[in-house]
């Protein structure tokens, strides 16, 4: 195996520091979006002190309202990182990863925390008789509880309309099911991509295009149809392509100051273009159709952003690559799977306490809204940190038999 840093470049193609921060920020925006859904706290701040500069307010409403699109960035990063060692094999001649080790790493990373979440949520629902509650749509379907549990344990619940739309376990887990389904076919896809990258890239995108065209022809694009694996194959393909481009650039381009300046400008422009796209998304009537039709272009933008940020000025990279971002990236998976669940349970159990049948976020009680926001943030970070270091990491070492190396 060759050195971790290619002789022609000082870019590390084994660990890309900025990805820690990019992944962490993506998850934080998703978390913010889900908290915004429940607290109704709108991120608009009037700024009369900046009036002389022509700035009357700081408005991040577009960012939080479209926070769900950060899932596309997370999936792109997944495809990028999964294919990165294979890109190094193609370009630098590095050794190919072992398929068995690949699956063990994915299981070690995903399954312990995921199964703990399913177990706790299921026990909670059974203890409170949630599956038989009168206001639950499937209360008269005794088999739904077992279907809900079994489909989650097998990462297939997103394939069924009932368990996808009405599961009582944890609504955000659909992304985990999507990823696990992709992991099953990844060893085959990476082989095709290494042998015929252009053909495989085109085929993956064609599958996505055909699926999106079919879905657009339907009267209603449900949440399940919006997020099935075929619609994301183009995103994964861009992740594969991005990994190849990055490794190729790292080998052939010296990290000089002028190129770093150019890359920094490109990275910032990507953020600006993203803001324009999200503002446009806020204004459309059929947002699900927009999301499907722009999924490829958005992931392509993310590819340019990730690569340019990786080659940017070191001072700019520090925004994404520092101790805080590394910590946030470490706990990001558990932060993602626990944050919304905790927030919803607080509301369900009247924490913070409120009287009446209408939650205070619907009556404009800002004090209660901020209490819920702060409680949700603090509890989510405490739980995600605890699960990461007390469950995920010990279980990972047990499964792998050594220190996990991502």
N, C-alpha and C positions, 0 to 999 in steps of 0.2 A: 504494500500500500504506500502511496506517496505521502509526502508531508501534508500536514493540515493546511498550510498556506503554500499555494503554488509559488514556484520560484520567480515567476514573472509578475507577481502581484502580492500586495500586502492585505488583500481581502480574504477573510476567513470564510470558506465555503462550507465549513462544518457547523459552526454556530453563528448565526446572523443576529447580532445583538439587537438590532432595531425591531426584529420580529417580536421580541418580548413585549415591547411597548405598544406596538401596533395591535397585537392580539389583545393585550390588556385594555387598551382604549376602546377597541371594538366591543368587548364584553361589557365594559362600563357604560357605553352608550346604550346597549341593549337593556342593561339593568335600569338605567335612567328611564328608558322608554316604558318599561313595565311598571315602574314606580309612578311615573306620570299618569299612566292609565288609571291607577287607583287613587292617587292623591289629588289629581287635577291641578297641581301646582304648575303654572305656565311660566316658563323661563324668559320673561320679558322684564327688563329693568330700565326704568326711565333715567336718563342721564343729563339733567339740566346743566350740570357743571361742564359738560362737553359741548354745549350749544355753540360756542364760538368756533368749534371745529366742524360744525355741521352734523354732529352726532347727537340725536335727541333720545335715543334708546339703544340698548343692547338686546337684540332679539335672537334667541337661540331656539325659538319655537319650531322652526323647520327641522332642526337637528334632532330634537327629542321626538317629534311627531313621526319621523321616518326612521327612528332608531332601529327598527326591525331589519332595515337593509344592511346593518352591520353583520348580520348572520351570513350574508353573502361573502363578506370580507373574511370571516372566520373560516368558511368552507374553502375559499380560495387559498388561504394560508395552509389549510390542511392538505390540499392537493399539492401545493408548492413544497411543503416540508416532506410529504410522503415520497415525492419523486426526486428530491434533492440528492440522496445518495446514488440513485440510478443515473442521474445527470452527471454526477462526478465520475461514475464508471464509464459513461459514453465519451466524456470529454477529457478526463484526466487519467483514465485507466484504473481507477480505484476498484477495490474488490466489491463484488455485488453483495448486498445484504442477504442473509439467510431468510427464506420465507417463514420457516418455523419461528425464528426469533422475531420476525415482524409481527406475527399473530400474537405471540406471547407479550410483546410490548404493548400492543393495542388493548389486549385483555387487561393487563396490569394497569394501564392508564385509565381505562373506562369502567370496567365491570365492578370493582369493589365499591366505589362511590355511588355508582348508578344503582346497584342492588340494595345498598343501604337506604337510599332515598325511596326506592320502591317499597321496601319492607316497612319503613316508618310510615309512609303515606297509606299503605294498605291496612296496617294495624289501626291507625287513626280512624280510617273510614269504617272499618268493621266495628270498632269500639263505639263509635257514634251512630252506627246504623245508617250511614250516609247512602248506601246503595238501595235502601228500602224507604228512604224519605219520600214523603208525598210529593214534594216539588221536584224530585229527580225524574227526568224524562224516561228512564229505563227502570223505574221502581217496580214495575210489574213484570220485569223480565229477569227471572231468578238466575239465568245463565250468564247475564252480562258481567256480574262481578268476577266470575272465573275467567271469562273471556278477556276482561280488562287486565287481570293479573297475568294470565298466561301470555297474552300478546305483548305485554311489556317485558316479561322475562325473556321472550324470544326476539325482542326488538322488531316486532312486526305490527305493532298497534297502529302505526301510521298508514298501513295499507287498507284499513277498514274504516268506513265512514263513521260508524258508531263509536268505536274506541278512539278514533282520531279527534272527533268533535266533542265527545261527552265523557271522556275519561275523568275519573275522580282522583287519579294518582298525582300527576304533575304535568301541566300543559306544555312546559318548555322542553320536555324530553324528546320531542319529535326529531330534533336535530341529532340527538344521540343515536336514535334508530336509523336515521338517514346515513350517518357516518358509518355505523356498523355494517349496514347493507353494502356500502361502498367498499369497505375493507374486504368483504368477501370476494369481490371481483378485482380488487386492485392488483394482486400478483399477476393475474392474466393481462390486465390492461397495461401494466408497466412493461411487460414482455413485448406486447404489440408495439407500444410507443417507442421502445428502444430499437426495435427492428425496423419499423416504418413510422417514424414520428409524424410526418405530414399526413399520411393516410389515416392514421389513428386519430389525429387531431380533427380532421375533417369529419370522420365517421361519428365521433362523439358529439360534435356540434350538430351534425345532421339529425342524429337521434333526438337531441334537444329541440331542434327546430320543428321536426315533425310532431313531437309531443306538444309543443307550445301552440302550433297551428291547430291541432285537434282540440286542445283545451280552450282556445279562443273561440272555437265554433260552438261551444256549449252556451246555454243560456246563463248559467251561473258557474263561476270559478270558485269552488269551495276552498277552504283552507287546506284540506288534504290534497286536492289536485294541484294547488299552488306550490306545494312543497314535496312532491314525490321525486324520487331520485332522477328520473330522466330529464327533468327540467334543470337539474344542476350539473349534468354531465359536461356542458360547455364551460361551466365555472371550474370544474376539476381539470378539464383540458387546458384551460388558461393557466392553472396552477402548474401543470406539467411543463407547459411551454415556458412559463416564467422561470422555473428552476433551471431549464436548459440555457435560457438566455443569460441568466445571472451567472452560472458557472462559466459559460463561454466568455462573458465580459470580464469576469474576475481573472481569467487566464490570459486574456489578450490585451486588456487595457490597464495601464499603470494608473494607480490612484493619485493622479496629480491634482494640484490645487484648482487649476482651471476647470478640469472635468468635474471636480467635486462641487465647484460653484454652480456649474451648469446643472448638475444633478439635483442640487438643492432647490434651484429655481423650478425645475420640472416637478419635484415633489410638492412644492407649495402650490403650483398651478393645478396639480391633481386635486388638492384639497379644495381649491376654488371651484373647479369644474364639478366636483362632487356636491358642493353647496348649491350650485345652480341646478343640478339634476334633482336634488331633494326638494328644493323650492318648487320646481315644476311638478314633482310628484304630489306635493301638498294641494295643488290646484286641480288635479284631474278628478273626474267623477268615478271612473272605474280603476281604482288603484291596483287591484289584483292583476288586471290585464297589463297595466303599465309595468308592473314589477316583472311579470313573465317576459314581456317583450324587450325589456331593457336589462335583463339579467346578464346576458353575455357582454354587452357594452360596459356595464358597471364592473364586472369582474376583470375586463380588459383594462379599465381605468385603474383598478386596484393593482393589477400586475405592474403597470407603469409606475405607480406610486411606490410599491414595495421595492422594486429594483432601483429606482432613482434615490430613494431614501437610504438604501444600503450603500450607495456610492456617494452620498452627500458629504458635506463638510462635517468634521467630527463634532463641532459645537452643536450643529443642528441634530446630529444623530443622538446626542446626549439627551434630547427631549424624549426619545423612545428607548434608549439603552442606558439605564441607570439602576441602582439598587431597588428603588421603589417600584419601577416597572417590572423588574425581574420577580419581585415578590408578588405583585399583582398578577403577573402571568402565571406564576406557580399555583396560585389559588383560584385562577380564573374559571377552571372547569367546575369546581364545586360552588363558586360564587354564582355561576350561571344556573346550575340546576337547583339551587336552594332559594335564591332571592325572591322570586315571584311567589313560590309556595308559601314562604314565611309571611310575606305581606298579605296574601289572601287569607291566611289563617288568623292573622291579627284582626282583620276586618270581621271575619266570620265570628270570632269570639269577643268582639267589641273591645279590642285592645288597640289604642286607648279607649276607655269606656265612653259610650255615648248612649243617650236615651232616645226612644222612639224607633220607628221602623225604617227611617231613611238615614243612610250613612251621612255624616257631616260633610263629606266632600261634595255631596249633591245639594247641600244647603249653603255652601260658601263659608263654612267655619274654618278659616285659615289657621287658627291655632291648632285645631285638631289635625288638619291636613299636614302641618309641619311636624307635629308630634309623630304621626304615622310615618312620615318620610324619614325622620331621624331614627326612629325605632327600627324601621325596616333596614336602613343602611347599616346601623351598628350591629344588629342581630345577624344580618347576612354575612358581614365580614367575620364576625366571631365564629359562626357556624362553619363557614367555608374554610377558614384557617384551621379550625379544630379537625374537621373531616380530612383535610389535606394531609396534615401532619400526624394525625392519630389513626387514620384509616387508609387513605390512598397510598402514602409512602411506605408504611410498614407492609401492607398487602403487596405492593409492587415489588419490594425486595424479596418477599416470600415467594412470589410467583416466578420472578426472574432468577432467584438464587444468588443475586449480587446487586450492587448499586445500580439503579436504573440509569440508563444513558439515553436521553432523548435526542 
